[in-house]
Amino acid sequence: MARHPEPEIVVRSQADGTITHLRNWLDCIRSRKAPTAPLRVGVEAARAAHIANQSLLAGSRVRWNAGANGVERT
């Protein structure tokens, strides 16, 4: 299996943000206030992970086609 380079880490986390993220989400449900991270940011982060997974599965580069709202091979 091919080795992939380690990702470059620009900012190191001090802790796992899962608990903090979940706490913020629950607080927003209770208070009806906006979350710390806007929905659009979450969608774009999930999309980036989805594109990376598709590239790994395809074994080649892929790109996001916004017009077709999907991933395509390059």
Buried (B, 14 or more C-beta within 10 A) or exposed (E): EEEEEEEEEEEEEEEEEEEEBEEBEEEEEEEEEEBEEEEEEEEEEEEEEBBEEBBEEEEEEBEBEEEEEEBEEE
